[in-house]
């Protein structure tokens, strides 16, 4: 069974972004996907990059999954690596995604 990951970045429950993410989740489940759901605000994801997370090279034995990562970031990295499909849902504020989504991309896409 393929696994899909949905990442939602909107602070208000009941928003249009939430509705879109829920429709995507239902469609993926209907297509036989196992869906991993992440509401960044609901999980209180920390978008702030830490110096240890900026490593472009690591000593042997140090994993990209855990380098500079708290437990939640490590979980997101591992789930993303296993996902067949990634769906990202967020509003477009001032021509860019919300800061929490930008921070998620900075910290998780390693």
N, C-alpha and C positions, 0 to 999 in steps of 0.2 A: 504494500500500500504506500503510495507516495505521500510525503510529508510536506505540508506548506506552512509557512510562517507569515503571520499578519502582524505588522507593527503599526500601531495607531498613535498619533500625536495630536491630541486636542484636549484642552483642559476641561471642557464642559460636556458632561454626560448629556446624551440626547441631541448632540450636534449633528449636522449633515455629515461630517467626517465619520462619526460613529455609525450612522446609518449605512454609509457606503462600505465601511469595514464589515459590518454585520451581513450585508448582502454578499460580499465577497466570501466571507466565511461559509455562509449557507450554500453558495454555489460550489465552492471547493468540496465541502462535505458531500454534497449531492453528486459530485463527480468521483467520489471514492477516496478523497484525500483525508489524511489525518491532519488536523489543523492545530498549530501552536499559535496562541493568541497573546499579544503583548500590548497593553495599554500603558504607554510610558508614564503618563501622569498618574494613573491608578497604581502603578508599581513604584512610583516615586524614583524613577530611574535618574541617576546622577549624571548629567551630561558634561560635567566639567572634566576636561582632560588633565591627567596628572603627568608630571615629568617622566615617570617610569613607563608610561604608556606610549611614549614617543620613540621607543627603540625601533630602529629600522633593521638592526642586526641584533642577534641575541647569542649569548654563549651556548655551546652545545648542551642540550638537555633542558633548556628553558623554553617553554611552550608559548607560542603566540596566543593561545587561548587564555593564558593566565597572566601574561606580562602586563603589569600596570592595571590589572582588572580587579574589581571587587567581585563578590560572589554572583551578583545579578548580571554584571557584564560578562563574566565567564560563561554563565548559563546561556545568555543570548548568543555569544560567539559559537558555542558548541551546537546549539539548536540551528543556527543559521548554516553552519557547515554541513549539517545533516539534511537540510531542507532541499526539496526538489524545486519549490516555488517560493518566491518572496513577494509579498504584497505590502507596499508602504502607503499609508493613508494619512494625509495631513492637509491642513489649509495652506493656502499660499498667502503669506502675510508680507507685504512690502516687497514682493517679488522673490521671496525666499521661504523655505520651510521655517517653522518655529524653532527657536533655539534648542529645545529639547531634542528635536529630530536631528538637527545639525550635529549636536553633541553625541547622539546615538551613533550616527554614521562615523564620526571621528573615532569613537571608542570601540565600536563593534566591528567595523569593516577593516580588519587587520590582515 
